[in-house]
């Protein structure tokens, strides 16, 4: 197997230099494959990586949220590639307000600011986010429409490839996550080892090019220390999650769930909120007298947009002295397969 891989690297290495002048313009899958395959092979030979990334994120949001008004924040990851076919691998990724860990058996997400955690059954690692080989393979698999090779250079021992791609349409909402922005991605690799050394992503906002993320450092390792994935949470951590519900709730659509959620908050019905909202911290907020809805003007029709896995439900509600018009985010990709709160308040 390794002899075959070595032969492939040697063969594709010759092609890469021929394609330097050709690989500019609309992305050609054969040329992208030729240039990127040696990088994928070399990078995925590592058993594990430890990396540090700077991202233009926001507190309380996931790792792919783009905060154009914020500052760069540090994200650190430890990724261990599966040792055998069918094995799940392990991963730990964290920023100061969020930690996500998969130890090979289950995923735990912890929010230190609100001392809240969630536990999920899981069968693998989210490779596209933090495994370098997956970054390169994602670029290699780009479809031709909407993707353009801006520049390709191999000199001074380094290779660089810059691509531009269109974002997903999120209308009527403004783009908020990386996949919904028009963006550019640059990868940099060592021409001798073919190991990936750098990754930068820019997003376009009203014609302005903004740096969203950059790889600060990456260490290729054979394995990670065992205690990397030994998670210790506070004794008083609050565990959230979707609770089992009656058949009546299982049959509710997102508009009805949104209406019940706000009505339960208005009435101070904690039990009702616990069935519709997985977050203990959000339930506490909605139970506070100062935050409860005092008047529900309307609950609109649910709609989908962009790459979000759930739906958005428009609303106009008075919270105390403030009237808020926004979109409640609901999703049903949980063991109960029912609509529950995911954000938007």
Buried (B, 14 or more C-beta within 10 A) or exposed (E): EEEEBEEEBEEBBEBBEEBBEEBBEEBBEEBBBBBBBBBBBBBBBBBBBBBBBBBBBBBEBBBBBBBBEBEBBEBBBBBBBBEEEEEBBBBBBBBEBBBBBBBBEEBBBBBBEBBBBBEEEBEBBBBEBBBBBBBBBEBBEBEEEEBBBEEBEBEEEBBBBBBBBEBBEBEEBEBBBBBBBBBBBBBBBBBEBBBBBBBBBBBBBEEEEBBBBBBBEBEBBEEBEEEBBEEEEEEEBBEBBBBEBEEEBEEBBBBBBBBBBBBBBBEEBBEBBBBBBBBBBBBBBBBEEEBBBEEBEEBBEBEEBBBBEBBBBBBBBEBEEEEBEBBBBBBBEBEBEBBBBBBBB
